[in-house]
Amino acid sequence: MTHDDLLTETLANARVVLFDFDGPVCDLFAGLPAAEVARELSALLSARDEAAGARAARTDHPIEVLRIAHEADTELGQEIEQALTAAEVRAVAVAGRPTPGAAEALRAARAADRGVAVVSNNSAECVRAFLERHGLQQYVTHVVGRPSEQLHLMKPNPFPLITAAEQMHIDVTNCTLIGDSLTDIRAAHAAGATVIGYADKPHKADLLGEAQADVVIEHMRDIADALTAEQ
């Protein structure tokens, strides 16, 4: 079976297409770098808990700073989570256009009578803000973002995928996830969904393939082309 045949078959068997957000749909921190957000959050954390702030200063991943804050104190974790969500919404304003081919993929999925949802470890607020900013909200039925105060339910936990499937009244095994990380692959496997790896950087193709993505693509436009071809 050729690569194109495998992609077509994977999508043909999916009644719902789930899109990860940062990567397949947009480059969230293109204009406001993630490392800068992490520094902002670390400084805020340091002002309240010096030890936790020192730990947070060693990472440039905003969600890792959030984990450290929640481990330190529940109330502090809530404060950092609110600050992260606000930063993500700010990032949307300077993130630029959707990932090339993403808008076409969303439109093609709906035209092909698929359910469409976004499942993300970013906040639902920033996902919705991005979709609305670029006129894509009408193509997305549901958004499942970061579970507030329940970081253990983020991907690779299958919870976001299962939640989206439940909201769309379908078994999650009838869904396929398009994701660009090993976290996405693991979440899909845990849920029993198929998964299309999006290798937005050359080195990712092998990583996603080795993690047993059902098929790996390098361009989001491939999704639109495969869905359009079946009509």
N, C-alpha and C positions, 0 to 999 in steps of 0.2 A: 504494500500500500504506500502510495506517495505521501509526502508531507501534506500537500494540499488536500488529498483524500482523507487523511487522518483528521485534519482540522475540520473539514466539512462534516465528517461523521460525528465528531465530538459535539459540534454545535447542533447537528440534526437531532441528536438524542437528548438535548437539553430543552426543557420547557421554559426555564428561567435562566437568564445570563446575569451573573453577579460580577460586578466590576470592583476591584480594589480601586482606591482613589488616587493616592499619591504615587504616580508612575503611569498607570494605564489611562487615567483621565487627565491628570495635570502634573506639573512639577511644582508642588505646593510652595517649596522654599526657594524658588528660583530668584525672587527679588528680595526676600528677607531670609537670609541663610539660617538653616537650622542651628548652626553653631552659635549664631548671634542670639537666637531665641533661648538656647540653653544657658548662655551667659546671663541673660536677663533674669531667667528663672532662678539660676544659682545665686545671683546677688540678692534676690528677694528672699530666697530660702536662708541665706547666710544671716540676714538681718534678724531672723526669728530663731534660727538654730545654727550656731556656728559650726558644730561638728557635721551636721547634715549638709550644710553649705559647702564645707571643705570636700566632702565626698562628691557632691554634685559638680564641683568645679573641675573634676577629673574627666568628665564626659562631655561630648559635644552633641549628645542626643537628647532633645527635649523630653521625650517620654521616659528616658532613664532618669532624668532629674525628677520627673513626676513620681516615679516609683520610689526613689529615695525619700521624697517628701512624705509620701503616704506611709512608708515604713517608720518614719520618725514620729509622726503624729497625725491622727485622722483630720483634725481641724486644719492643720498646716497643709496637709495633702489637698484638702478641698480648696484652700486659697491658691495653691500653686496650679491646681487643675483649672480654676477659673482664669488665672493669668495665662495659662497655655492656650486655652480656648480663645481668649481675646487675641493672643498673638497669631494664632492660626487664621482667624478672621482677618486680621491685618495683612497677613501674608497673601491671602487670596487677592487682595486689591492690587498687589504688585507681582503676582505670579505669572502674568502673561497669558497667552492663549492656551487652550486645551492641548494636550499631547497630540501631535499630528495623527490624524486618523481616528481619534477618540470620538469626536462629535459624529462622524460618519458611522462609527460602530454602534453608538447609542441609537441613532436614527434607524439604522438597518435592523437592529434587534427588535425594535418596536414594529417596524414595517413587516418583519417576518413573524409577527404575532407572538413574540417572546415576552415574558415578563422581564423587567429590568430592575435591578436594585444595585445600590452601591453599599459595600460593606468595608468599613475602614477603622483603623486604629486612631485616626484623627477624629476630631469632634464632628458630630452631625451638623453643628452650626456652620462650620467652615465649608463642609461639602455642599450644603444647601446654598450658601452664599455664592460659591463658585458656579454652581449650576445656574442660578438665577442671573448672575452677572453675564454669563455667556449664552443665555437663552436656551438652556438644555434641560430645564426642570421638567418640561412636559414629557420627556422621554424616560424619566426615571420614576418608577412607581413608589419605591421605598428607599429610605436611607437609614442604614444602621451604623451609627458611629461608635466612638469609644464609650464603653459602659461607665457611667459616672460612679466614681468611688469603688469600682470593681475591676481593677486592672487585670486581675487573674482571668477575666472573661474575654480579654482581647485576643485576637489571633496571635499565636497558633491554636488557641482554644477554638473549637468549632462553633461556639455560641453565636457569633455574629451571622454566620451562614445559616444556622438552624433557625435563628430568629427571623431573618429575612424570608426564609422559606415558609415559616409558619404564618407570617404576615400576608404572604401571597397564596396561602392555602394550598401548598404543594409540598410533597415530600422532598427533602433536601437532596436525595439521591437523583432527583430529576433536574438538578441544577449543575451548571458549570461555572467555575470561578476563573476570572482572568486576573492574574496577579503577577507581580514582578519580584517577589522575594521568596526565600525558603519558608518564611513564616506563613505565606499564603498557601504554599504547596502542602505544608503540614496540616493547616486548618482544613483544607479541602479533603485530604485523605482521612482525617479524623471524623469528618462529617459524612463521608461516603459519597461526596460529590466528585465529578470530574474536574480537572483543572488545566487551564491553558497558561503556560508560562510566558510572560512577556519579557523578553531579554532586551531591555532598553540600552544596555551597554554590552559590548562584544563578549566580555568574560562571563556574563550571566548565562549565556546559552548552555554551556556545559554544566554549570551548577544546577540550573533548573532541570535539565535533562537527567542528570545523575540523581536528582531528588525525586525522579519519576513523575514529572509532569506528563500528562497524557499527550501533549504536543507543545512545542515551543515555537513562538513567533518572534520576529524582530520588528514588526511594524503593526501598529494597531489597525491600519487600513486593511490588513489581511482579514480581520474579523468582518468588516463590512463587505468585503469582496466575497467571502465564503457564504455569508447570509443572503446576499443579493443573488448569488448564483443559484441558490436552491429554489428561488421563487419562480 
